[in-house]
Amino acid sequence: MSVTLKLPITRMLFFLLFLLAGIMFPISLPAQQPGQIKVMSWNIRLDTPADGQNQWKFRKSGVCDLIMGESPDLLGVQEAMHNQMKDLRNGLKGYKSIGVARDDGKRAGEYSAVFYKKSRFRSLHSGTFWLSETPDQPGSRGWDAACNRVVTWSVFRDKKTGRKFLMMNTHFDHVGDTARIESAALIIRKSASLAGKLPVILTGDFNVTDKHRAYRILTWADNENVFTDTRKKAGAEITGPDYTFIGFSDQTGAKDQIDFIFATYEFRVLRHQISDFRKWTFYLSDHLPVTAILGLTE
């Protein structure tokens, strides 16, 4: 069960235990070699008073600590409200962020933002489009979706190698089945136009499993940009549970992976991990973070 945090001293004790656990039981993937890229995707759960003891104010320090401990080169977050974005920007030292809120293209609603190590990458071009029939219209809602949904993207240049690639981060609708299918098709088209011949990384909470048509559209072998599920391509270097949505209760019966890191064929997948932070600390989100170490082929 998740832990009730009512007193400041209680919260302090938990964070000290979390940091100690990070020393005794490291949950991060091994450090990557030069030229390799560590990518993380995490639905951090929006800030809402309805979450009570699991509200963002009790989780934000732990979320930033886990991310800094993992030290990803690239990070896609989902469900971040504007105040959460400010907390992440303050807590993630050495990172810059890209993205706008989904309801007005400014600050209203959730972000599907991209964070990147500014010492490692330079963002050459970036933007946001909406998962709708009018993707360039801020705040537009597509098909049968219950919410506005966006994709944040950037073309990066690796300062170490000079290689360029496109990263996209998104959060598919949780209700509209047509919206999820059409969103996958739109991402295939947009990735081709934005990337050209560049390799592509796609992260996000897709609200579907690998049995859904939207997943099959993203990984269809005849696409101009063919995405591979990095957990399946990673082979023996897979660690962690086979699910990502956990809710805020041990009684959830978690069984589905709906958060993915996809990559085009130019990337070798060296390792893949779903980190179950519940072994070391209280609930940091209702989703587990996904991490992959990728290497660009010559």
N, C-alpha and C positions, 0 to 999 in steps of 0.2 A: 504493500500500500504506500501511497505517497505520504510524506511527512508533513505534519502541521507545523508551520513556522510562525510563532506569535511574538517572540521576544527577540530583540536584537542580539542578545548573547547566544541564543539558540542558533540563529542564522550564522553567527560568527563561528560557532563550533562546527557547524556543518561544512562551511567553506574551508576551515582548517583541515577537517577530515578529508574533504575532496582533494585538497592540494597534497596531503600526505599520501592518499591513495594513488595519486598520479606518480609519486615517486616509487611506491612499493609495487604498484600494479599498473604499469604504463599501458594506456589503451590506444596509443597512436601507432600508426604504421611506421616501420623503420625509415630512417632518413633516406631520401632518394639521392641518386648519383647526379653529378653535374649534367645538365641538359634535360633531366626528367622533370615532369610537372606533377605536382600534387594538387588534386582537385577535390573539393568538398562541396556537398549539397546538403542543406538542412532547412527544413520547415521548423522555424523557431517558435511557432504558435503566437498568434496576435495577442496584444495586450488588452484584456477584457476583465472587468471586475467580477464577471460571472465565474471566473476560474478560482476565486477565493484564495485558498492557501497556495495555489499554483499560479497565481498572477505573476506577470512579468517582473514586478519589483522584487520578488523573492528569487527570481531565476536569472536575472540579467548578468550578475557577476559570474555565476557559474557557467553560463553560456559563453561569455567572453573568455573565461579561463580555459574552457575546453578547446575553443577555437585556437587560442594562442598556443596551447599545448600541442595541438595537432600541427600548427604552423602550415596551413595549406598555402600554396602559391595563388590559387584561385578559389573563390568561395561564392556559391550561389545560395542566397537565402530567400525563403518564401514566408509570406504573412507578416512581414515587418511593417508596423505602423510607423508614422513619422517620428514619434518619440523613441521608438525602439531603434530606428536608424541613427538617431543622435547618440543613443547609448552605445551602439555598436561602433560608430565612428570614434567615440571617445575611448572605448575599451580595446579596440583592435589597433594597437600601435604598429605603425609601419605599413598600414593598408590605406588605399583610397577606394572610393565607392562610385558606382554608376547606377543610375536608375531614378525613376519618378513614380509617384503614387498612381494607382490604377483608376481612381474615380475622376480625377481632373487633370492628370498629367503633371501635377505639381506636388501637393502634400496631402491630399485627401484620399484616404483608403490605404490599402496594403501595397507594399513594394515587393517586387521580385528582383531584388538588387544583386549586383555583382560587386564583390570586393576583390581587390588584387594587390599583391605586394608591389609597392611602388619602386622598390629597389630592383625588382626582377623584370617588370613589364612596363611598357609604354602603351597607353591606349591611343590608337591612331584615329579611329572613328568609332562612334557609339550612338546608341539611340534606344527607343522603345517603340514597339508597335502593339496594337490591341488585337486580341484573338476574337475577331468579328469580321463581318462582311465589309467593314470599312476600317481596316487596320491602322490607317494613318490618322484617324479621328480620335483624339483623346476622350476617354470616358465611354467609348462605344461598347455595346454589349452584343455578343454574337449568338445567333441561333437560339437554342433553348436554355442558354446558360442562366444560372441564378445570380451570378455576380459578373462584374467587369473583370476581365483577365488580360494579362499583358505578357510580353516577352521583352526582357532587357538584353541587349547585345553589345558586343564590342569586338573590333578587330584589334588584336594585340600584337606587338612585336616583342619577342624575347630579347632582353638586353644581353643575355649570355651568349645566345647562338645567332641572333638576327632573324630567326624563323618567325613567320607570321601565321596567325590562325584566328578563327572566329570562335567566340564563346557566346552561347545563348543560355538564358535562365528563365524558367517559366513556372506557372502554377495553373494546371488545368482545372476546369469547373468540377465541382463535386456533385452536381445534380444532372446537368444536361448531357445526355449521351451523344446526341448529335453534335453538340458543341465540342466534346472531346475528340470525336472523329474528325470534324472539320478543322479543329485546332491543329491536329497532327498533320493534316494535309497542307494547311497554311504554313506551318513551320518548314515543311519540306521545300515548298516553293520559295519562301523567304530566305532560307539558308543558302539555297542555290544562288539567288540574286545578290545576297550580301557577301557571300564568301568567294564567289567565282570559283577558282581552283584551289583555294586555301582549305586546309584541314578545319574541321569543326568539332567543338565540344558542346554538348547540350545537357544541361542539368535541370532538375526540377522535381516538384511533387506533381505527378501526372494523374493522380486519383484513379488509376487503372492498374491492373496486374498485367503480367506478360501474356495472359490469355485474351486480352481485349483487342478489338479491331484497331483502336488508336495506336496501341503498341505495335501491332503488325504493320500498320502504315509507316510508322517511323523506321522500322527495321526491314522494310521490303527491299529485296535485293535489286530491283529494277529502278529504284529511285536515283535521281541525279546525284544526290548526296545520300549514301547508304550509312545509316547509323547502326552501330553495334552496341548491345548492352554490355557494359564493361564488366559486370559481375559474371556474365557467362563466358566472356572472352578471356578472363583472367586465369582460368584453369585452376591449378593447384594452389594458387596464391590467394585463395578466398578465405576470409575469416569473418566471424560474427554470425548473428542469426540470419535467417532467410526472410525476415520481415522488417518493416520500418515504422508502420503505424502502431502505436502502443496505447494511445489514450493517456489518461492520468490515473489509471487504476490497474492493479495486478489482475483484476477480473476481466480485462478486455478480451482475453483469448487471442492475442496478436498472432496473425498467421500470414499476412499479405505484405509483399513488397510493392509499394506504390511510388517510392522515391527512387529515381534512377540517375545515373551518369551514363550518357551515351557519347560515343565518339566515332568519327569516320575512320576508314581503313588505314589512314596514314599514321594513326596512333597505335603503338604497341601498348597493351595493358599488362603492367607488371604485377600489380597487387590491387586487391579490392577488399574493402572492409566496411561492415556496418557495425558501428560502435554502440554497445549496450551500456550506457553510462549508469544504468540502475544498479550495476554491481558495485559501484563505488560511491554513489551519492544519490540524492533525491531526484525527482523528476525535473529535468531541465527543459523539456518540451514534450508534446504528445507524439512526436516523431523522433526516431533515431537518426543521427547523421550518417551520411554515406560518403566514403572517401575512396579515391582511386589514384594510383601513381601511374602516369602515362609517359611514354617515350615516343618522340617523333621519329619515324623511319627516315633514312637518308634519301 
